[in-house]
Amino acid sequence: MTTERFDPVERLRGMVTPPADKSISHRAAIFAAMSPEPVRISNYLDAADTNSTLQAVRSVGAIVEVRPDEVLVRGTGLRGAQEPEGPIDVGNAGTLMRLLPGWLAGQEEGSWEFQGDESISRRPVNRIIEPLVMMGADIDAREGRLPPFTVRGARLSGLEYELPMASAQVKSCLLIAGLVAYGEVSVIEPTSSRDHTERMLAGAGVAIQRSAVEGGSGVRISVRNVDELELEEVHVPGDLSSAAFLIAAGILIPGSRIVVESVGVNWSRTGFLRILERMGAIVIGDLEPESQSMPTSEPITDLDVCHGPLIATTVEPEEVALAIDELPLVALLGCFAEGETVVRGAQELRVKESDRIATVVDGLRGLGAEIEATHDGFVVTGTAGLRGGTINSHGDHRLAMLGAVAGLASREGVEVVGMEAAAVSYPGFVSDIAALS
């Protein structure tokens, strides 16, 4: 475990390109493995989580070639997944752990055991197990809800399933299962979540449908089984969730102006930017508007970020799914904002790489913040900044980067214990921050 110190800086200036999008990279590798023809993936994220996905698809029969400018995947086809010699190790990749079982559950023979690191062993999978079992899947998990767990291939039937809470991972798992199930699979979300899976499926020729729920709230997304995916090429944009840490630093540190290049701005990922706009932050870019149509590509833009004063805001439950990974940064920004910043309906944070409500609240309080946890979020009282101190990442990549940004904007600096966790999603984070200082 490494400890790294981040001292206050006078300003940040320059241009920076964030790493490739982690969510899209995972999906690109999985869908490529399900395709009958070779798929070229450009700008694939080279990080611990996404490399776990490459290794996982290799283990079920895909041939993966990592080239200097692309990843080439020769898949098995939708119904040709192979039984591996040993367990599938997902490492720390929750997206991999929750998406890949949707495909494998519908293979009519074979068995696949999933395991991961210590953090993964605490992250529940019952939210995918329960609907998959309703479709006919055969899955055994530790205590019925935790990894390691085993998926045995079975014949899956159609299902209409209403999600208890919006979740892009659970939705994606069920839509993937629908590609090999007999009958229509419909997922009803109470509010919208990330739609990368729907876009990629539509781009692969799947007749996916999205519509408002009649006589109620929410969105219904439906698919039917298909013979094959028609996916040839995927370009992965820059990751807005990783860029968010650079954006927050540019907003918080006086005199700063940075340009974050080639960022994906899919409307279902820009919830954080809409929260920033309410807080008075200056972030300029060509953002995609929300649309009822089903796009097949991911929009990309440069974001121009300037320092400026902030006012407090309230993040309501219906906004959470579209900003889930950036909510720890909302807590940090709230420390510098005028007034009381509140996040509600974010209980999903308790089952991330760490309990992000507890670790963010404890970590920022240790740096001088006035912040309290609630059962589904937190309340932050702005005090015009942070003193500094020490924060433990608890093996969570986003908490490690949060501590680094807090140190740059603090009065005395911050030591981050376990800074190596940032490599899960952003291996070059420390060097990129240094280049802007």
C-alpha positions as CSV (number, residue, x, y, z in Angstrom):
1,M,0.0,0.0,0.0
2,T,1.4,3.3,-1.1
3,T,1.0,6.7,0.6
4,E,1.2,9.8,-1.6
5,R,1.1,13.4,-0.5
6,F,-0.8,16.1,-2.5
7,D,0.1,19.7,-1.5
8,P,-1.9,22.8,-2.3
9,V,-1.2,24.3,-5.7
10,E,-1.5,27.9,-6.9
11,R,-3.5,27.0,-10.0
12,L,-4.0,24.4,-12.7
13,R,-3.5,25.2,-16.4
14,G,-3.3,23.3,-19.6
15,M,-5.0,20.6,-21.7
16,V,-5.5,17.0,-20.6
17,T,-7.0,13.9,-22.2
18,P,-8.7,11.6,-19.6
19,P,-8.5,7.8,-19.9
20,A,-10.9,5.8,-22.1
21,D,-14.4,5.2,-20.7
22,K,-14.4,2.3,-18.3
23,S,-18.1,1.4,-18.7
24,I,-18.0,1.4,-22.4
25,S,-14.7,-0.5,-22.5
26,H,-16.3,-3.3,-20.4
27,R,-19.3,-3.5,-22.7
28,A,-17.2,-3.4,-25.9
29,A,-15.2,-6.4,-24.9
30,I,-18.2,-8.4,-23.7
31,F,-20.2,-7.7,-26.8
32,A,-17.2,-8.4,-29.0
33,A,-16.8,-11.8,-27.3
34,M,-20.5,-12.5,-28.2
35,S,-20.0,-11.6,-31.8
36,P,-19.3,-14.1,-34.6
37,E,-16.9,-11.8,-36.6
38,P,-13.8,-10.0,-35.4
39,V,-14.5,-6.6,-33.6
40,R,-12.0,-3.8,-33.5
41,I,-12.0,-1.6,-30.4
42,S,-10.1,1.6,-30.5
43,N,-9.1,3.6,-27.4
44,Y,-9.9,0.6,-25.1
45,L,-9.0,1.5,-21.5
46,D,-5.8,-0.1,-20.3
47,A,-6.5,-0.4,-16.6
48,A,-6.9,-3.1,-14.0
49,D,-10.7,-3.4,-14.2
50,T,-11.0,-3.5,-18.0
51,N,-8.0,-5.9,-18.3
52,S,-9.9,-8.3,-16.0
53,T,-12.7,-8.2,-18.6
54,L,-10.3,-9.0,-21.5
55,Q,-9.0,-12.0,-19.5
56,A,-12.6,-13.1,-18.7
57,V,-13.7,-13.2,-22.3
58,R,-10.5,-15.0,-23.2
59,S,-11.4,-17.7,-20.6
60,V,-14.8,-18.3,-22.3
61,G,-13.3,-18.8,-25.7
62,A,-12.7,-15.4,-27.3
63,I,-9.4,-14.6,-28.9
64,V,-8.1,-11.2,-27.8
65,E,-5.2,-9.4,-29.4
66,V,-4.0,-6.2,-27.8
67,R,-2.4,-4.0,-30.4
68,P,-0.7,-0.6,-30.0
69,D,-3.7,1.3,-31.4
70,E,-6.6,-1.1,-30.8
71,V,-7.9,-4.3,-29.2
72,L,-9.0,-7.0,-31.7
73,V,-11.5,-9.5,-30.3
74,R,-12.6,-12.6,-32.2
75,G,-15.6,-13.9,-30.4
76,T,-17.5,-17.1,-30.0
77,G,-20.9,-16.0,-31.2
78,L,-23.9,-15.6,-29.0
79,R,-24.3,-19.3,-28.1
80,G,-20.8,-20.5,-28.3
81,A,-19.3,-19.5,-24.9
82,Q,-16.9,-22.2,-23.6
83,E,-16.4,-23.6,-20.1
84,P,-13.1,-22.3,-18.7
85,E,-10.5,-24.4,-17.0
86,G,-10.9,-22.5,-13.7
87,P,-12.9,-19.7,-12.1
88,I,-13.4,-16.4,-13.8
89,D,-11.5,-13.8,-11.7
90,V,-13.2,-10.4,-12.0
91,G,-10.6,-8.7,-9.8
92,N,-12.3,-5.5,-8.6
93,A,-14.6,-5.1,-11.7
94,G,-18.2,-4.9,-10.5
95,T,-19.4,-4.2,-14.0
96,L,-17.8,-7.4,-15.4
97,M,-19.2,-9.4,-12.4
98,R,-22.8,-8.2,-13.1
99,L,-22.9,-8.2,-16.9
100,L,-21.1,-11.3,-18.0
101,P,-23.5,-13.7,-16.1
102,G,-26.4,-12.5,-18.2
103,W,-24.8,-14.0,-21.3
104,L,-23.5,-17.2,-19.7
105,A,-26.7,-18.0,-17.9
106,G,-28.4,-18.5,-21.3
107,Q,-25.8,-20.9,-22.6
108,E,-27.7,-24.2,-22.5
109,E,-24.7,-26.1,-21.2
110,G,-21.5,-25.3,-19.2
111,S,-20.6,-24.0,-15.8
112,W,-18.8,-20.8,-14.8
113,E,-17.6,-19.8,-11.4
114,F,-17.1,-16.1,-10.6
115,Q,-14.7,-14.8,-8.0
116,G,-12.8,-11.6,-7.3
117,D,-10.8,-9.6,-4.8
118,E,-11.7,-8.9,-1.2
119,S,-13.8,-5.9,-2.1
120,I,-15.8,-7.8,-4.7
121,S,-16.5,-10.5,-2.1
122,R,-18.5,-8.0,-0.2
123,R,-20.5,-6.7,-3.1
124,P,-24.0,-8.3,-3.5
125,V,-25.1,-10.0,-6.7
126,N,-28.6,-10.9,-5.6
127,R,-30.0,-8.1,-7.7
128,I,-29.0,-9.9,-10.9
129,I,-29.5,-13.4,-9.5
130,E,-33.2,-12.9,-8.6
131,P,-34.4,-11.8,-12.0
132,L,-32.2,-14.3,-13.9
133,V,-33.5,-17.2,-11.8
134,M,-37.1,-15.9,-12.7
135,M,-36.0,-16.5,-16.3
136,G,-34.9,-20.0,-15.5
137,A,-31.2,-19.5,-14.7
138,D,-29.3,-21.9,-12.4
139,I,-27.1,-19.8,-10.1
140,D,-25.6,-20.6,-6.7
141,A,-24.0,-17.8,-4.6
142,R,-22.4,-17.6,-1.2
143,E,-25.2,-16.9,1.4
144,G,-27.5,-16.6,-1.7
145,R,-26.2,-13.1,-2.5
146,L,-22.4,-12.7,-2.5
147,P,-19.4,-13.9,-4.5
148,P,-18.0,-16.3,-5.2
149,F,-21.0,-17.6,-7.2
150,T,-21.5,-20.2,-10.0
151,V,-23.6,-19.9,-13.1
152,R,-24.8,-23.1,-14.9
153,G,-26.1,-22.8,-18.4
154,A,-29.9,-23.1,-18.8
155,R,-32.7,-22.4,-21.1
156,L,-34.0,-18.9,-20.3
157,S,-37.5,-17.6,-20.9
158,G,-38.8,-14.1,-21.4
159,L,-39.6,-11.8,-18.5
160,E,-40.9,-8.3,-17.7
161,Y,-39.0,-7.1,-14.7
162,E,-39.4,-3.8,-12.8
163,L,-36.2,-2.7,-11.2
164,P,-36.5,-1.8,-7.5
165,M,-34.0,1.1,-8.2
166,A,-32.4,2.3,-11.4
167,S,-29.2,0.4,-12.1
168,A,-27.4,0.3,-15.5
169,Q,-25.6,-2.9,-14.5
170,V,-28.7,-4.9,-13.6
171,K,-30.6,-3.5,-16.6
172,S,-27.6,-4.5,-18.8
173,C,-27.4,-8.0,-17.4
174,L,-31.0,-8.7,-18.2
175,L,-30.9,-7.2,-21.7
176,I,-27.9,-9.3,-22.5
177,A,-29.7,-12.4,-21.2
178,G,-32.6,-11.4,-23.4
179,L,-30.4,-11.9,-26.5
180,V,-30.3,-15.6,-25.8
181,A,-33.7,-16.1,-24.0
182,Y,-36.9,-17.5,-25.6
183,G,-39.4,-14.6,-25.6
184,E,-39.2,-10.9,-25.0
185,V,-37.3,-9.5,-22.0
186,S,-38.5,-6.1,-20.8
187,V,-36.8,-4.1,-18.0
188,I,-38.7,-1.2,-16.4
189,E,-36.5,1.4,-14.8
190,P,-38.1,3.9,-12.2
191,T,-35.7,6.5,-13.6
192,S,-33.2,6.5,-16.4
193,S,-29.7,5.1,-15.9
194,R,-26.7,5.0,-18.3
195,D,-27.7,3.8,-21.7
196,H,-24.4,2.5,-23.1
197,T,-25.7,-1.0,-23.4
198,E,-28.7,0.0,-25.4
199,R,-26.7,2.1,-27.8
200,M,-24.2,-0.6,-28.4
201,L,-26.9,-3.2,-28.9
202,A,-28.7,-0.9,-31.4
203,G,-25.4,-0.4,-33.2
204,A,-25.0,-4.2,-33.4
205,G,-28.3,-4.5,-35.2
206,V,-30.5,-5.5,-32.2
207,A,-34.1,-4.3,-32.4
208,I,-34.1,-2.7,-29.0
209,Q,-37.1,-0.6,-28.0
210,R,-37.4,2.1,-25.3
211,S,-40.8,3.6,-24.3
212,A,-42.5,5.4,-21.5
213,V,-44.5,3.3,-19.1
214,E,-48.2,3.8,-19.8
215,G,-50.1,5.1,-16.8
216,G,-47.1,5.4,-14.6
217,S,-43.5,6.7,-14.3
218,G,-40.4,5.1,-15.6
219,V,-39.0,3.7,-18.8
220,R,-39.4,0.3,-20.4
221,I,-36.5,-1.2,-22.5
222,S,-37.2,-4.4,-24.4
223,V,-35.3,-6.9,-26.5
224,R,-35.9,-10.3,-28.1
225,N,-33.4,-13.1,-28.9
226,V,-31.3,-12.6,-32.0
227,D,-29.2,-15.0,-34.1
228,E,-26.0,-12.9,-34.0
229,L,-24.7,-9.5,-33.2
230,E,-23.5,-7.4,-36.1
231,L,-20.7,-5.5,-34.4
232,E,-17.6,-4.5,-36.4
233,E,-16.0,-1.6,-34.7
234,V,-16.3,0.3,-31.4
235,H,-14.6,3.6,-30.5
236,V,-14.4,4.3,-26.8
237,P,-14.6,8.0,-25.8
238,G,-12.8,9.6,-22.8
239,D,-14.4,8.7,-19.5
240,L,-16.4,11.5,-17.9
241,S,-16.3,9.8,-14.5
242,S,-12.5,10.0,-14.6
243,A,-12.5,13.5,-16.1
244,A,-14.8,14.6,-13.2
245,F,-11.9,14.6,-10.8
246,L,-9.9,16.9,-13.2
247,I,-13.0,19.1,-13.6
248,A,-13.5,19.3,-9.9
249,A,-9.9,20.3,-9.3
250,G,-10.2,23.0,-12.0
251,I,-13.3,24.4,-10.4
252,L,-11.9,24.4,-6.8
253,I,-8.4,25.8,-7.3
254,P,-8.3,29.6,-7.7
255,G,-6.8,30.9,-11.0
256,S,-7.3,27.6,-12.8
257,R,-8.4,27.0,-16.4
258,I,-8.1,23.6,-18.0
259,V,-9.5,21.9,-21.1
260,V,-10.4,18.3,-20.8
261,E,-10.3,16.8,-24.3
262,S,-12.4,14.2,-26.1
263,V,-14.8,13.4,-23.3
264,G,-17.9,11.2,-23.8
265,V,-21.0,13.3,-23.1
266,N,-23.8,10.9,-23.6
267,W,-26.8,12.6,-21.8
268,S,-27.1,9.6,-19.4
269,R,-23.6,10.3,-18.1
270,T,-23.7,14.1,-17.8
271,G,-25.8,14.3,-14.6
272,F,-22.7,15.5,-12.7
273,L,-22.3,18.4,-15.2
274,R,-26.0,19.4,-14.7
275,I,-25.4,19.4,-10.9
276,L,-22.3,21.6,-11.4
277,E,-24.3,24.0,-13.5
278,R,-26.8,24.5,-10.6
279,M,-23.8,25.1,-8.2
280,G,-22.6,27.9,-10.5
281,A,-19.5,26.1,-11.9
282,I,-18.1,27.1,-15.2
283,V,-17.9,24.1,-17.5
284,I,-18.4,24.7,-21.2
285,G,-18.9,22.0,-23.9
286,D,-21.2,20.7,-26.6
287,L,-23.4,18.4,-24.5
288,E,-25.9,15.9,-25.9
289,P,-29.6,16.7,-25.1
290,E,-31.9,14.0,-23.7
291,S,-33.8,12.3,-26.5
292,Q,-36.4,9.6,-26.8
293,S,-34.8,8.1,-29.9
294,M,-32.3,5.3,-29.7
295,P,-28.8,6.6,-30.7
296,T,-26.2,4.1,-31.9
297,S,-23.1,6.2,-31.1
298,E,-21.5,8.1,-28.2
299,P,-21.1,11.9,-28.5
300,I,-17.7,13.4,-27.7
301,T,-16.6,17.0,-26.9
302,D,-13.9,19.1,-25.2
303,L,-14.8,20.6,-21.8
304,D,-13.5,24.1,-20.9
305,V,-13.3,24.4,-17.1
306,C,-12.6,27.5,-15.0
307,H,-12.4,28.3,-11.3
308,G,-15.3,30.1,-9.8
309,P,-17.4,30.4,-6.6
310,L,-20.0,27.7,-5.8
311,I,-23.4,27.7,-4.2
312,A,-24.9,24.7,-2.5
313,T,-27.5,22.4,-4.1
314,T,-29.7,19.4,-3.4
315,V,-29.3,16.2,-5.4
316,E,-32.7,14.4,-5.5
317,P,-33.2,10.6,-5.9
318,E,-34.2,10.8,-9.5
319,E,-30.8,12.3,-10.4
320,V,-28.7,9.8,-8.6
321,A,-28.4,7.1,-11.3
322,L,-27.1,9.5,-13.8
323,A,-24.3,10.8,-11.5
324,I,-23.7,7.8,-9.2
325,D,-19.9,7.7,-9.6
326,E,-19.5,11.4,-9.2
327,L,-21.5,11.9,-6.0
328,P,-18.4,11.7,-3.8
329,L,-17.1,14.8,-5.7
330,V,-20.4,16.6,-5.0
331,A,-19.6,16.1,-1.3
332,L,-16.1,17.6,-1.8
333,L,-17.5,20.5,-3.8
334,G,-20.1,21.1,-1.1
335,C,-17.2,21.8,1.4
336,F,-16.3,24.8,-0.7
337,A,-19.8,25.9,-1.6
338,E,-21.9,28.6,0.1
339,G,-24.8,26.9,2.0
340,E,-25.8,23.3,2.7
341,T,-25.4,20.6,0.0
342,V,-27.6,17.5,0.3
343,V,-27.6,14.2,-1.6
344,R,-30.7,12.0,-1.2
345,G,-31.6,8.6,-2.6
346,A,-28.0,7.4,-3.0
347,Q,-28.1,4.2,-0.9
348,E,-26.5,2.5,-4.0
349,L,-23.2,4.1,-2.8
350,R,-23.1,1.7,0.1
351,V,-22.5,-1.3,-2.2
352,K,-19.7,0.2,-4.4
353,E,-16.0,-0.7,-4.1
354,S,-16.4,0.6,-0.5
355,D,-19.4,1.9,1.4
356,R,-18.9,5.2,-0.3
357,I,-21.3,7.1,2.0
358,A,-19.3,6.0,5.1
359,T,-15.9,6.3,3.6
360,V,-16.5,9.7,1.9
361,V,-18.1,11.2,5.0
362,D,-15.4,9.9,7.4
363,G,-12.6,10.8,5.0
364,L,-13.7,14.4,4.4
365,R,-14.5,14.9,8.1
366,G,-11.0,13.9,8.8
367,L,-9.8,16.7,6.5
368,G,-11.9,19.3,8.3
369,A,-15.3,19.1,6.6
370,E,-18.6,19.7,8.2
371,I,-20.4,16.6,6.8
372,E,-22.9,14.1,8.1
373,A,-24.0,10.8,6.7
374,T,-27.7,9.9,6.3
375,H,-29.1,6.4,5.5
376,D,-29.2,7.3,1.8
377,G,-26.7,10.1,1.3
378,F,-25.1,13.0,3.1
379,V,-25.4,16.6,4.2
380,V,-22.4,19.0,3.8
381,T,-22.2,22.5,5.3
382,G,-19.8,24.7,3.2
383,T,-17.0,26.1,5.2
384,A,-15.1,27.8,2.3
385,G,-12.6,24.9,2.1
386,L,-10.7,22.1,3.9
387,R,-7.8,22.1,6.3
388,G,-6.1,18.9,5.1
389,G,-4.8,15.8,6.8
390,T,-4.8,12.1,5.9
391,I,-7.4,10.0,4.0
392,N,-7.5,6.3,3.4
393,S,-8.7,5.0,0.0
394,H,-9.9,1.7,1.5
395,G,-8.9,0.2,-1.9
396,D,-11.5,2.4,-3.7
397,H,-10.1,4.1,-6.8
398,R,-12.6,7.0,-6.6
399,L,-11.8,7.7,-3.0
400,A,-8.1,7.8,-3.7
401,M,-8.6,10.4,-6.5
402,L,-11.0,12.3,-4.3
403,G,-8.3,12.6,-1.6
404,A,-5.8,13.8,-4.2
405,V,-8.1,16.6,-5.4
406,A,-8.9,17.6,-1.8
407,G,-5.2,17.9,-1.2
408,L,-4.6,20.2,-4.1
409,A,-7.5,22.5,-3.0
410,S,-6.8,22.3,0.7
411,R,-4.9,24.7,3.0
412,E,-2.3,22.2,4.3
413,G,-2.3,19.3,1.9
414,V,-3.5,15.7,2.1
415,E,-1.8,12.3,2.4
416,V,-3.7,9.6,0.5
417,V,-3.1,6.1,2.0
418,G,-3.6,3.5,-0.8
419,M,-3.2,5.8,-3.8
420,E,-2.4,2.8,-6.0
421,A,-6.1,2.1,-6.0
422,A,-6.5,4.8,-8.7
423,A,-5.0,2.5,-11.2
424,V,-8.3,0.5,-11.3
425,S,-9.7,3.2,-13.6
426,Y,-7.1,6.0,-14.1
427,P,-3.5,4.7,-14.1
428,G,-2.1,8.1,-15.2
429,F,-4.0,10.2,-12.8
430,V,-1.1,11.4,-10.7
431,S,1.1,12.3,-13.7
432,D,-1.9,14.1,-15.4
433,I,-2.5,16.2,-12.3
434,A,1.2,17.0,-12.1
435,A,1.3,18.1,-15.7
436,L,-1.4,20.7,-15.0
437,S,0.2,22.1,-11.8
